Amino acid sequence: MKISSYILLSSLIALLPLTAQSQETTIKSDTVSGRLLDFRGLSVSTDLFGYAYSLLEDYTSGEVAIEANLGNKYYPIFEIGYGSSDFTDETFGIHYKSSAPYYKVGLNYNFTNKKGSAPRDSYIYGLARFAWTRAEYDVSSPPITDPVWGGSVGLDLSDVNGFYSWIELGVGVKVKIYKNFRMGWSIRYKARVNQVSGSNSRMWYVPGFGNSRHTTFGGTYSLIYEIPFK
């Protein structure tokens, strides 16, 4: 009996390092998973609303985006677009023309899902973006007569360099429509961060932003394809 007990005790002692190693491996695995924030896949999208914006305003734009899914909760995103305007003011005859790409980086935050839970067919999210564009623009006007001193002066500027940056905050909804396809809507509040224009003029239209006022509102209507990952 003593020999049997000794053999049993020795076996248990020998198994202890293996058990500890297994637990350590599990902990390390969980730590790595946490460090990677539970990557679930990628999606690509295009904003359909921008293409139709020319029906409402004197400019148009189009953009595409790539978005990562981290635990069905956090969605880092990069958006790139191209905007253009060719506008003539009917009252004063001022002509403005510009076109350039613009860029946005930020995050979508899923209000509906808990981190790590199964994805839902539809959910509400909040969004934050930092955006910027560097554009050249042309602006010209017919001669304007000075009512006090007389004489007339016209404006004719070409390839003026401009820079504009802004932030976007808003909310949106994404809805599953078929397999890996979703539709998305968002409303965005935009606020200017910085503007650099020519010494004799300023950017009237900002690609991706709209008219170069301090703040404005915008929206998106997107078609989204979720790339399947195992």
FENHU-V538203 format. One record per residue. N is the residue number from 1. RES is the residue in one letter. SS is DSSP state (H for helix, E for strand, - for the rest). PSI is psi in degrees with one decimal (999 if undefined). NEAR is the number of other C-alpha atoms within 10 Angstrom. Layout:
n=N res=RES ss=SS psi=PSI near=NEAR
n=N res=RES ss=SS psi=PSI near=NEAR
This chain:
n=1 res=M ss=- psi=-39.9 near=6
n=2 res=K ss=H psi=-40.0 near=7
n=3 res=I ss=H psi=-41.5 near=8
n=4 res=S ss=H psi=-43.3 near=9
n=5 res=S ss=H psi=-39.2 near=10
n=6 res=Y ss=H psi=-42.0 near=10
n=7 res=I ss=H psi=-42.0 near=12
n=8 res=L ss=H psi=-44.6 near=12
n=9 res=L ss=H psi=-41.1 near=11
n=10 res=S ss=H psi=-39.3 near=11
n=11 res=S ss=H psi=-41.9 near=11
n=12 res=L ss=H psi=-41.0 near=10
n=13 res=I ss=H psi=-38.7 near=11
n=14 res=A ss=H psi=-30.2 near=11
n=15 res=L ss=H psi=-20.1 near=10
n=16 res=L ss=H psi=-46.1 near=11
n=17 res=P ss=H psi=-35.7 near=11
n=18 res=L ss=H psi=-40.7 near=11
n=19 res=T ss=H psi=-43.3 near=11
n=20 res=A ss=H psi=-39.9 near=11
n=21 res=Q ss=H psi=-39.6 near=11
n=22 res=S ss=H psi=-42.5 near=12
n=23 res=Q ss=H psi=-39.7 near=12
n=24 res=E ss=H psi=-40.1 near=12
n=25 res=T ss=H psi=-41.6 near=12
n=26 res=T ss=H psi=-42.7 near=12
n=27 res=I ss=H psi=-44.2 near=12
n=28 res=K ss=H psi=-39.6 near=12
n=29 res=S ss=H psi=-43.4 near=12
n=30 res=D ss=H psi=-37.3 near=13
n=31 res=T ss=H psi=-43.0 near=12
n=32 res=V ss=H psi=-42.0 near=12
n=33 res=S ss=H psi=-41.1 near=12
n=34 res=G ss=H psi=-36.6 near=12
n=35 res=R ss=H psi=-36.5 near=10
n=36 res=L ss=- psi=-3.1 near=11
n=37 res=L ss=- psi=32.0 near=16
n=38 res=D ss=- psi=65.3 near=18
n=39 res=F ss=E psi=126.2 near=18
n=40 res=R ss=E psi=-10.6 near=18
n=41 res=G ss=E psi=-174.9 near=17
n=42 res=L ss=E psi=157.6 near=18
n=43 res=S ss=E psi=151.5 near=19
n=44 res=V ss=E psi=149.4 near=19
n=45 res=S ss=E psi=163.0 near=21
n=46 res=T ss=E psi=142.3 near=21
n=47 res=D ss=E psi=113.0 near=23
n=48 res=L ss=- psi=-24.9 near=16
n=49 res=F ss=H psi=-33.7 near=18
n=50 res=G ss=H psi=-34.4 near=23
n=51 res=Y ss=H psi=-30.9 near=14
n=52 res=A ss=H psi=-1.1 near=14
n=53 res=Y ss=H psi=-24.4 near=14
n=54 res=S ss=H psi=-18.1 near=14
n=55 res=L ss=H psi=-21.1 near=10
n=56 res=L ss=- psi=-32.5 near=8
n=57 res=E ss=- psi=178.0 near=12
n=58 res=D ss=- psi=33.6 near=15
n=59 res=Y ss=E psi=165.3 near=24
n=60 res=T ss=E psi=161.6 near=22
n=61 res=S ss=E psi=159.9 near=25
n=62 res=G ss=E psi=143.5 near=21
n=63 res=E ss=E psi=156.7 near=22
n=64 res=V ss=E psi=160.4 near=17
n=65 res=A ss=E psi=152.1 near=19
n=66 res=I ss=E psi=133.7 near=18
n=67 res=E ss=E psi=136.0 near=21
n=68 res=A ss=E psi=148.1 near=20
n=69 res=N ss=E psi=115.7 near=19
n=70 res=L ss=E psi=99.0 near=18
n=71 res=G ss=- psi=22.6 near=22
n=72 res=N ss=- psi=25.6 near=22
n=73 res=K ss=- psi=-46.2 near=21
n=74 res=Y ss=E psi=137.0 near=21
n=75 res=Y ss=E psi=86.0 near=24
n=76 res=P ss=E psi=142.3 near=18
n=77 res=I ss=E psi=146.5 near=21
n=78 res=F ss=E psi=127.5 near=19
n=79 res=E ss=E psi=138.6 near=20
n=80 res=I ss=E psi=136.5 near=17
n=81 res=G ss=E psi=178.6 near=20
n=82 res=Y ss=E psi=127.2 near=18
n=83 res=G ss=E psi=151.9 near=24
n=84 res=S ss=E psi=154.8 near=23
n=85 res=S ss=E psi=140.0 near=22
n=86 res=D ss=E psi=91.8 near=15
n=87 res=F ss=E psi=139.2 near=18
n=88 res=T ss=E psi=123.7 near=16
n=89 res=D ss=- psi=122.3 near=10
n=90 res=E ss=- psi=-26.1 near=8
n=91 res=T ss=- psi=-50.4 near=6
n=92 res=F ss=- psi=-8.1 near=11
n=93 res=G ss=- psi=16.4 near=14
n=94 res=I ss=- psi=131.1 near=16
n=95 res=H ss=E psi=132.2 near=17
n=96 res=Y ss=E psi=135.0 near=20
n=97 res=K ss=E psi=132.8 near=20
n=98 res=S ss=E psi=150.9 near=23
n=99 res=S ss=E psi=140.6 near=21
n=100 res=A ss=E psi=159.0 near=18
n=101 res=P ss=E psi=160.5 near=19
n=102 res=Y ss=E psi=160.9 near=24
n=103 res=Y ss=E psi=146.1 near=20
n=104 res=K ss=E psi=137.1 near=21
n=105 res=V ss=E psi=145.7 near=16
n=106 res=G ss=E psi=-154.6 near=18
n=107 res=L ss=E psi=138.6 near=18
n=108 res=N ss=E psi=138.9 near=22
n=109 res=Y ss=E psi=118.7 near=18
n=110 res=N ss=E psi=113.6 near=22
n=111 res=F ss=- psi=-20.8 near=13
n=112 res=T ss=- psi=-45.2 near=14
n=113 res=N ss=- psi=147.8 near=19
n=114 res=K ss=- psi=149.5 near=12
n=115 res=K ss=- psi=128.0 near=15
n=116 res=G ss=- psi=-6.4 near=14
n=117 res=S ss=- psi=167.1 near=10
n=118 res=A ss=- psi=144.3 near=10
n=119 res=P ss=- psi=144.1 near=15
n=120 res=R ss=- psi=158.5 near=12
n=121 res=D ss=- psi=-28.7 near=12
n=122 res=S ss=E psi=149.3 near=16
n=123 res=Y ss=E psi=159.8 near=16
n=124 res=I ss=E psi=138.8 near=18
n=125 res=Y ss=E psi=156.1 near=21
n=126 res=G ss=E psi=156.6 near=17
n=127 res=L ss=E psi=151.0 near=20
n=128 res=A ss=E psi=136.5 near=20
n=129 res=R ss=E psi=148.1 near=22
n=130 res=F ss=E psi=129.3 near=18
n=131 res=A ss=E psi=155.6 near=23
n=132 res=W ss=E psi=159.1 near=24
n=133 res=T ss=E psi=149.3 near=22
n=134 res=R ss=E psi=116.0 near=18
n=135 res=A ss=E psi=152.1 near=23
n=136 res=E ss=E psi=144.2 near=17
n=137 res=Y ss=E psi=155.2 near=26
n=138 res=D ss=E psi=139.1 near=18
n=139 res=V ss=E psi=135.1 near=21
n=140 res=S ss=E psi=158.3 near=16
n=141 res=S ss=E psi=154.1 near=17
n=142 res=P ss=E psi=163.9 near=14
n=143 res=P ss=E psi=133.6 near=14
n=144 res=I ss=E psi=125.8 near=14
n=145 res=T ss=E psi=131.3 near=12
n=146 res=D ss=- psi=117.6 near=10
n=147 res=P ss=- psi=-16.2 near=8
n=148 res=V ss=- psi=-53.7 near=6
n=149 res=W ss=- psi=-8.2 near=7
n=150 res=G ss=- psi=-178.6 near=9
n=151 res=G ss=- psi=168.0 near=10
n=152 res=S ss=E psi=148.5 near=11
n=153 res=V ss=E psi=132.3 near=11
n=154 res=G ss=E psi=168.3 near=12
n=155 res=L ss=E psi=130.7 near=14
n=156 res=D ss=E psi=93.6 near=12
n=157 res=L ss=E psi=137.8 near=15
n=158 res=S ss=E psi=145.9 near=13
n=159 res=D ss=E psi=45.2 near=13
n=160 res=V ss=E psi=131.1 near=18
n=161 res=N ss=E psi=134.5 near=15
n=162 res=G ss=E psi=151.4 near=18
n=163 res=F ss=E psi=140.9 near=17
n=164 res=Y ss=E psi=134.4 near=22
n=165 res=S ss=E psi=151.4 near=21
n=166 res=W ss=E psi=169.5 near=20
n=167 res=I ss=E psi=154.3 near=20
n=168 res=E ss=E psi=134.4 near=22
n=169 res=L ss=E psi=140.4 near=17
n=170 res=G ss=E psi=-170.4 near=18
n=171 res=V ss=E psi=157.6 near=19
n=172 res=G ss=E psi=173.5 near=20
n=173 res=V ss=E psi=138.6 near=16
n=174 res=K ss=E psi=136.3 near=21
n=175 res=V ss=E psi=132.1 near=16
n=176 res=K ss=E psi=131.4 near=16
n=177 res=I ss=E psi=-32.8 near=13
n=178 res=Y ss=E psi=117.8 near=10
n=179 res=K ss=- psi=-113.9 near=9
n=180 res=N ss=- psi=11.5 near=12
n=181 res=F ss=E psi=138.9 near=16
n=182 res=R ss=E psi=159.2 near=19
n=183 res=M ss=E psi=146.5 near=18
n=184 res=G ss=E psi=144.9 near=20
n=185 res=W ss=E psi=145.6 near=17
n=186 res=S ss=E psi=149.7 near=19
n=187 res=I ss=E psi=131.3 near=18
n=188 res=R ss=E psi=134.9 near=20
n=189 res=Y ss=E psi=127.2 near=15
n=190 res=K ss=E psi=134.7 near=22
n=191 res=A ss=E psi=132.2 near=19
n=192 res=R ss=E psi=139.8 near=18
n=193 res=V ss=E psi=-48.1 near=14
n=194 res=N ss=E psi=146.6 near=11
n=195 res=Q ss=E psi=132.0 near=18
n=196 res=V ss=E psi=120.2 near=13
n=197 res=S ss=- psi=179.5 near=17
n=198 res=G ss=- psi=162.1 near=15
n=199 res=S ss=- psi=-27.3 near=7
n=200 res=N ss=- psi=7.7 near=8
n=201 res=S ss=- psi=175.9 near=14
n=202 res=R ss=- psi=160.7 near=17
n=203 res=M ss=- psi=123.0 near=26
n=204 res=W ss=- psi=-42.5 near=17
n=205 res=Y ss=E psi=133.7 near=24
n=206 res=V ss=E psi=116.7 near=29
n=207 res=P ss=- psi=126.4 near=28
n=208 res=G ss=- psi=-16.7 near=28
n=209 res=F ss=- psi=-47.8 near=26
n=210 res=G ss=E psi=-151.5 near=22
n=211 res=N ss=E psi=139.2 near=16
n=212 res=S ss=- psi=54.0 near=17
n=213 res=R ss=- psi=176.9 near=14
n=214 res=H ss=- psi=-44.2 near=12
n=215 res=T ss=E psi=156.0 near=16
n=216 res=T ss=E psi=173.7 near=15
n=217 res=F ss=E psi=151.7 near=14
n=218 res=G ss=E psi=175.9 near=16
n=219 res=G ss=E psi=163.4 near=16
n=220 res=T ss=E psi=152.4 near=17
n=221 res=Y ss=E psi=103.3 near=19
n=222 res=S ss=E psi=146.7 near=22
n=223 res=L ss=E psi=127.5 near=18
n=224 res=I ss=E psi=136.4 near=24
n=225 res=Y ss=E psi=122.2 near=19
n=226 res=E ss=E psi=117.6 near=18
n=227 res=I ss=E psi=121.0 near=12
n=228 res=P ss=- psi=132.4 near=10
n=229 res=F ss=- psi=141.1 near=8
n=230 res=K ss=- psi=999 near=4
